[in-house]
Amino acid sequence: MTDYREGYEFYRQVCEEHGLEPINFHYYISSLSQEQLDAYNMQAKSIGDSIEYEVS
């Protein structure tokens, strides 16, 4: 199974920024579509890459 933790962390950050309570990881994995999971993972990866670039 693909690691969705980075995508979940991105999802949690967005929820917190908007004052929303995020769902737990298990429900996140079981309730989102593959398309949604992929979108969160791509966004998390691009943010992670840009942070690495800025730090370097």
FENVEN-V678969 format. One record per residue. PHI is phi in whole degrees, 0 to 359 (none if undefined). D_FIRST is the distance of its C-alpha to the first C-alpha in Angstrom with 1 decimal. Layout:
PHI|D_FIRST, PHI|D_FIRST
//
This chain:
none|0.0, 293|3.8, 282|6.4, 258|8.7, 297|11.4, 297|13.7, 296|13.7, 294|14.4, 297|17.2, 298|18.6, 303|18.7, 299|20.5, 298|22.9, 296|23.9, 301|24.5, 297|26.6, 298|28.5, 255|29.5, 70|30.3, 255|27.6, 272|25.7, 288|21.9, 283|19.9, 287|17.9, 301|14.2, 300|13.4, 292|15.6, 304|14.3, 293|10.8, 278|12.6, 256|15.6, 273|14.8, 286|14.5, 301|12.0, 298|15.0, 293|15.6, 300|12.1, 297|12.6, 296|16.2, 297|15.6, 295|13.3, 296|16.0, 296|18.7, 297|17.3, 294|17.0, 294|20.5, 292|22.0, 299|20.6, 296|22.1, 290|25.3, 292|25.7, 300|25.3, 296|27.8, 293|30.3, 286|30.1, 292|30.7
//
